[in-house]
Amino acid sequence: MEHVDVLIVGGGMVGTALACSLSGKGLSIAVLEQTAPPAFAPEQEPDLRVSAISPASARLLDGIGAWERIRSMRAAPYLRMQVWEDDEAHGTLFTAEEAGNDVLGHIVENRIIQLATTECVREREDIRYLCPARIARIDYQPKASRVTLEDGTVFVARLLVAADGARSAVRDAAGIGITSWDYPMHALVASCETAYDQQDITWQRFTATGPQAFLPLTGAHASLVWYNTPTEVKRLLALSDEELTAAFSAAFPQKLGGIRRLISRGSFGLTRRHAASYAKDGVVLAGDAAHTIHPLAGQGVNLGYQDVAALADTVLQAHAEGKDFADISVLRRYERLRKPANLAMQTGMDAFCYGFANTLPPLRAARKLGMKLADKAGPFKRGVIRYALGLPFRG
Ligand SMILES: Cc1cc2nc3c(=O)[nH]c(=O)nc-3n(C[C@H](O)[C@H](O)[C@H](O)COP(=O)(O)OP(=O)(O)OC[C@H]3O[C@@H](n4cnc5c(N)ncnc54)[C@H](O)[C@@H]3O)c2cc1C
């Protein structure tokens, strides 16, 4: 039986970053991950799963030593972000300069982030990293939860952390409920080779059936996201490469340049989830285990990294003051910091998404006027961009 101070189930982008953020302060930590991310080689084609990483998240990753590793593999910076409905004349262009930052963010493959943070985990002497870890059972007990592996190893944890994603087994074992609903749209995601060389702009267009997005990847590559009804996404997914390329070319803005070649494609159902609470005595949730959000604005893992910062700060502060860091009174502070903020972002994204799905003429006119005004409204616009980037609001 192995006793640890903090046992993190899930060594994904969030769990590994949390382990590193807690490391070096006298706590014994273990991370259990079921699947190792495949190794990186520069000649590999870009993965399907990518994330827009905000400057605030990049700073957190830098703090644990992962950011330079990510950049040395692959990360595409973007300095401009254009959003419009139907035609570009009624759009808004956000720039890094307006935000007072050198970039608006980076598009990075999820596997590369996980590889970098996992390397950081492996280098820390106070973290035990087990992968592939096959969990046989999880028994929640206040400040003495037990996790049993299929090989018979038993971990007993003062603090058990659920970083095991949207279908969290730890959350279920702790008896923490969620509210959830499916969005009436799916996401078709495709990575492709583009006619233009590497770009520094992301595009999002809003249509009544859902948004479309172009995210630049390194070199002449991009990730295309097409939100549509589940039936339409299923139909598109079944097309041949030539037919799907033609469909993208017809539906996506011409100024993106042509698609030279489709590399891979996939589809994702979209579900909003929020845990009824983020903590119980001796157990706490972070990242997708606590909340999932519409991916439209690329905030999911960025919210997860804000959870990481708040949770590490809460636990380490209590530990430094000689308090019981696994106590519910301590963990509630983390919940107070993060739950309302995550809920506000989820609600904001839904309002945005459903607002654009409405085709009533007065609403469409108001939206176009709003976009135009947003494009001109200097201090307010600057404040909104900074908020989306996880930077302090400064109009
Ligand atoms: C189409 C789409 C596009 C997105 N785009 C963006 C974006 O641009 N920007 C952004 O910020 N977010 C984006 N997201 C959201 C983002 O992918 C998630 O928020 C992020 O992956 C959450 O990270 P996580 O570590 O909390 O969970 P996960 O990524 O789900 O990781 C959980 C980890 O736990 C492991 N695990 C699970 N169960 C067990 C177990 N029993 N034992 C051991 N290990 C286990 C898994 O193997 C995995 O490694 C997008 C999501 C979708 C669907």
The ligand as an SDF file (V2000), in Angstrom:
LIG
                    3D

 53 58  0  0  0  0  0  0  0  0999 V2000
  -13.6590   19.7470  -30.9820 C   0  0  0  0  0  0  0  0  0  0  0  0
  -12.9880   20.3100  -29.7540 C   0  0  0  0  0  0  0  0  0  0  0  0
  -12.1470   21.4020  -29.8770 C   0  0  0  0  0  0  0  0  0  0  0  0
  -11.5350   21.9590  -28.7560 C   0  0  0  0  0  0  0  0  0  0  0  0
  -10.7430   23.0540  -28.9020 N   0  0  0  0  0  0  0  0  0  0  0  0
  -10.1980   23.6440  -27.8180 C   0  0  0  0  0  0  0  0  0  0  0  0
   -9.3880   24.8220  -27.9260 C   0  0  0  0  0  0  0  0  0  0  0  0
   -9.1370   25.3410  -29.0190 O   0  0  0  0  0  0  0  0  0  0  0  0
   -8.8740   25.3830  -26.7900 N   0  0  0  0  0  0  0  0  0  0  0  0
   -9.1410   24.8520  -25.5680 C   0  0  0  0  0  0  0  0  0  0  0  0
   -8.7030   25.4270  -24.5650 O   0  0  0  0  0  0  0  0  0  0  0  0
   -9.8880   23.7230  -25.4280 N   0  0  0  0  0  0  0  0  0  0  0  0
  -10.4210   23.1240  -26.5050 C   0  0  0  0  0  0  0  0  0  0  0  0
  -11.1810   21.9950  -26.3640 N   0  0  0  0  0  0  0  0  0  0  0  0
  -11.3660   21.4330  -25.0210 C   0  0  0  0  0  0  0  0  0  0  0  0
  -10.1410   20.6700  -24.5400 C   0  0  0  0  0  0  0  0  0  0  0  0
   -9.8140   19.6440  -25.4690 O   0  0  0  0  0  0  0  0  0  0  0  0
  -10.4110   20.0850  -23.1590 C   0  0  0  0  0  0  0  0  0  0  0  0
  -10.8680   21.1180  -22.3160 O   0  0  0  0  0  0  0  0  0  0  0  0
   -9.1410   19.4620  -22.5820 C   0  0  0  0  0  0  0  0  0  0  0  0
   -8.7690   18.3340  -23.3310 O   0  0  0  0  0  0  0  0  0  0  0  0
   -9.3590   19.0670  -21.1210 C   0  0  0  0  0  0  0  0  0  0  0  0
   -8.1420   18.5480  -20.6020 O   0  0  0  0  0  0  0  0  0  0  0  0
   -8.2080   17.5780  -19.3380 P   0  0  0  0  0  0  0  0  0  0  0  0
   -6.7840   17.2140  -19.0660 O   0  0  0  0  0  0  0  0  0  0  0  0
   -9.0330   18.1670  -18.2610 O   0  0  0  0  0  0  0  0  0  0  0  0
   -9.0160   16.3120  -19.8390 O   0  0  0  0  0  0  0  0  0  0  0  0
   -8.6170   15.2620  -20.9790 P   0  0  0  0  0  0  0  0  0  0  0  0
   -7.9470   15.9270  -22.1190 O   0  0  0  0  0  0  0  0  0  0  0  0
   -9.8620   14.4740  -21.2620 O   0  0  0  0  0  0  0  0  0  0  0  0
   -7.5400   14.3170  -20.2630 O   0  0  0  0  0  0  0  0  0  0  0  0
   -7.9370   13.3660  -19.2910 C   0  0  0  0  0  0  0  0  0  0  0  0
   -6.8000   12.3690  -19.1450 C   0  0  0  0  0  0  0  0  0  0  0  0
   -7.1590   11.4290  -18.1530 O   0  0  0  0  0  0  0  0  0  0  0  0
   -6.8490   10.1220  -18.6160 C   0  0  0  0  0  0  0  0  0  0  0  0
   -7.7890    9.2070  -17.9450 N   0  0  0  0  0  0  0  0  0  0  0  0
   -9.1310    9.1820  -18.0410 C   0  0  0  0  0  0  0  0  0  0  0  0
   -9.6290    8.1950  -17.2750 N   0  0  0  0  0  0  0  0  0  0  0  0
   -8.5740    7.5800  -16.6930 C   0  0  0  0  0  0  0  0  0  0  0  0
   -8.4410    6.4860  -15.8100 C   0  0  0  0  0  0  0  0  0  0  0  0
   -9.5040    5.7990  -15.3650 N   0  0  0  0  0  0  0  0  0  0  0  0
   -7.2020    6.1090  -15.4350 N   0  0  0  0  0  0  0  0  0  0  0  0
   -6.1010    6.7740  -15.8710 C   0  0  0  0  0  0  0  0  0  0  0  0
   -6.1660    7.8340  -16.7090 N   0  0  0  0  0  0  0  0  0  0  0  0
   -7.3870    8.2120  -17.1070 C   0  0  0  0  0  0  0  0  0  0  0  0
   -7.0510   10.1770  -20.1240 C   0  0  0  0  0  0  0  0  0  0  0  0
   -6.3140    9.1660  -20.7900 O   0  0  0  0  0  0  0  0  0  0  0  0
   -6.5100   11.5900  -20.4320 C   0  0  0  0  0  0  0  0  0  0  0  0
   -5.1270   11.5790  -20.6930 O   0  0  0  0  0  0  0  0  0  0  0  0
  -11.7920   21.4060  -27.4640 C   0  0  0  0  0  0  0  0  0  0  0  0
  -12.6320   20.2960  -27.3360 C   0  0  0  0  0  0  0  0  0  0  0  0
  -13.2430   19.7540  -28.4630 C   0  0  0  0  0  0  0  0  0  0  0  0
  -14.1750   18.5770  -28.3060 C   0  0  0  0  0  0  0  0  0  0  0  0
  1  2  1  0
  2  3  1  0
  2 52  2  0
  3  4  2  0
  4  5  1  0
  4 50  1  0
  5  6  2  0
  6  7  1  0
  6 13  1  0
  7  8  2  0
  7  9  1  0
  9 10  1  0
 10 11  2  0
 10 12  1  0
 12 13  2  0
 13 14  1  0
 14 15  1  0
 14 50  1  0
 15 16  1  0
 16 17  1  0
 16 18  1  0
 18 19  1  0
 18 20  1  0
 20 21  1  0
 20 22  1  0
 22 23  1  0
 23 24  1  0
 24 25  2  0
 24 26  1  0
 24 27  1  0
 27 28  1  0
 28 29  2  0
 28 30  1  0
 28 31  1  0
 31 32  1  0
 32 33  1  0
 33 34  1  0
 33 48  1  0
 34 35  1  0
 35 36  1  0
 35 46  1  0
 36 37  1  0
 36 45  1  0
 37 38  2  0
 38 39  1  0
 39 40  1  0
 39 45  2  0
 40 41  1  0
 40 42  2  0
 42 43  1  0
 43 44  2  0
 44 45  1  0
 46 47  1  0
 46 48  1  0
 48 49  1  0
 50 51  2  0
 51 52  1  0
 52 53  1  0
M  END
$$$$
